Amino acid sequence: MKTIELKDILIHKIAAINDKAFLAAVNTIIDTKSEKLIYKTTPEQRERIKKGQDQFLRGETISNDQFEAEIDKWLNEK
């Protein structure tokens, strides 16, 4: 069976299903295998991403080791 034939069979079978939970599960499976997964972000998320990029360009970063050391220090103060 060719891929296109299998897709046609699946499309017809899915169209006949009315179980919302099952369809949601199938959608989740398909999303994990999608080759062109597009992430949608909110305006607030885009603003935070832009701020982070700007900080990076200005050199306002620390290494992961420095970050972990700061966290350890903070946790030990409690």
Secondary structure, DSSP 8 states (H G I E B T S, - for coil): --HHHHHHHHHHHHHT---HHHHHHHHHHHHHH-TT------HHHHHHHHHHHHHHHTT----HHHHHHHHHHHHHH-
